[in-house]
Amino acid sequence: SLKLPSSCKTLRVEALSGCSSLERVDGFEHVVTITNRMANNALLSQDLNLASVEGEIGFAAFASTGITSISSLGKCTSLANTSSAGQGVFCDCTSLKSVVIPSTLTSIGGCAFNNDTALESVTGDLSNVEFIGNRAFSECSALYFEDLYLPKLTTLEWNAFYNVGIKKFNAPLLTGLPSGNNLPPLGKADTLE
């Protein structure tokens, strides 16, 4: 385990990367900036509280970790975008069950939650999300939205919701859909507005 002092405001590239036995880090709630691959492949079997984060969280920052929930993303505006073959911010976190989205979030980058097979709940405020990248929630097979309302969404890339259950999808500003296997399946969608 590790305890970050309250004076630690920035975690730079690969700061905790590959710490495969590191089960818990306390003090994340004081960190403002998190860069690329910061803790990828660390064990981190814990709730993630990033209450002070601002701006963008770097790509693959927490990829392939054992985080169980994300109770706060602070004032995060963007989860870094990656290519279709890239590692998203929280991809391959197969123990992650719930995420709370802040109202400040406008961009969910490619592969952000890709292959988070235990993810059941995405709550909070999605009303300001404008961009959802390719494979952002792909293969989150336990995730289900009764009514997914994205009033400011203008860009939805391919396979963003592949194998996700969605009963009703409403994105009034979305003018077109990407080619590929995106809708359907938004996974098990019953209706689409």
N, C-alpha and C positions, 0 to 999 in steps of 0.2 A: 504494500500500500504506500501511498504518497500523499502528503498534505502540502498543497500549494499555499504560500503566504498570501495575505490579502493584497500585498504590493505587486504580485505577479499579474500583469495585465495583458501580456502577449505570450502566446505559445507558438513558436516558429516552426518552420518546416521540419518534419520528422522528429520533433522534440521527444515524443514518447513512442515513436514508431517501432514496431517489432518487440515491444515489451510483453512477451507472450505469457508471463507469469504475473503481470501487474493487474491485480484484481480490482483495486479501488483507488480513485484519486479524489480527495476532498479539496475543496477550494475552487472548483471550476466556476462557481457562481460569481467570482470576482474577475474572471478573465473577460476582456473586451474584444481581443483579436485572436482568431484561430486560423492558422495558415494550412497550406496543402500537406496532406499525409501526416498530420500532427500526431495522431495516435493510432494509425491504421495497424491492424494485427496485434494490438494490445488486448489483453483479456478483458479488462474493464467490465466486470459483471455487476452493474449498478444502474440506478436511475441517473440520468444526465440532467443537471440543472445549470443552464448557461444563461442565467438571469441578467448578466451584464453585457453579453455579446452585442456588438453593433456591426452593421455592414454585412459583408459577405463572409461565410464560413468556407474555407478552402476545400478544393476537391480531395476526396478520399480522407478527409480529416479524421473520421471515426469509422472508416470502412473495415469490415471484418472484425469488429469488436463484439463483446458479449453484452453490450448495454441492453437493459430490459425495458426502459421507458425514457422518454424525453419530456420532462415536466415543464421546462422553459427553454425557449430559444431567444430570450431577451428581446432586443430590438433588431434582430437579424433581418436584413432586407433580401438576401440572396443565398441560396445554397448553390455553390459553384457549379457551372455547367461543364460537362465533359463530352467527349466524343462517344459514339455508340460503343466503342470498345473500352472506354475509360471507366475508372472507378468513381462512383458518386460519393457524396459526402457521408452518407450512412448506408451504403450498399453492403449486402452480405452480412447484415447484422441479424442473424437468424433467431436471436432471443428477444429482439425488440418487439414489444406488444402494443405500445401506445405512444402517440406523439401529440403535443399541443402546439398548434401553429399560431404565431403572433400576428397581429393585424398589420405589422410593418413589412411582412414578407410579400415581395412582389414577384420573385423568380424562384422556381423550383427546378434546378438544373438537371441535365441528363443523368440518368442512373441514380438519382439522389437516394431513393429507397429501394432500388432494384434488388430483387431476391430476398427481401425481408419477409420470409415466409410465415412468421408468427404475428406479423403486424395486423391487429384487429381494429384499432381505433385511431383515426386522425380527427382531432377536434380542435377547437379554437376558432380562429377567424381566417377563412380563405377568401374573404371578399375583396382583397386588394391584389390577389395573384393575377399577374398579366401573362406570365410565361411558364409553361410546363414542358420540360425538355424530353428528349427521346428516352424511353424506358424508365421514366422517373419513378413510377410505382409498379413496374413490370414484375410479374410473378409474386406479387403480394397476395397470395391466394386466399388468405384468411380475412382480407379486408373487404368490407361491404359498405356501400353508401346507399342509404334509402333515397336521398335527394341531394345530389351534388350540384350546388349552385355556385357558379364562378362568374359573377357579374362583370368583372374587368378582364377576363381572360381573352387575349387576342391571338396568342400562339400556342398551339398544342401540337407537339411533334410526335412522330410515329411511335407506336407501342407504349405510349405514356402510361396507359392503364391496362396493359395486357394481362389477362387472367385475374382482374379485379372485379368483384361484384358491384354493379351499379344498377339501381332500379330506374332512377330518373336523373338525367344529365341536362343541365340548363346553363348555357354559356352564350348569352345574347349578343356579345360583341365578336364572337368567333365567326369569321366569314368563310372558312373552308377547313377541310380536314386533310391531314397529310396522307400521302399514299402509304401503302403497307398495311399491316395487320392491326390497325389501331381501333377503329369503330366499325362494327363489332369485331372482336370482343373488346369492349370496355370492360369486360369479361362476360358477365352473365346479364347484360343489360336487357331490361324489359321495354323501356321507352327511351326516347331521345328527343329533346327539344332543342 
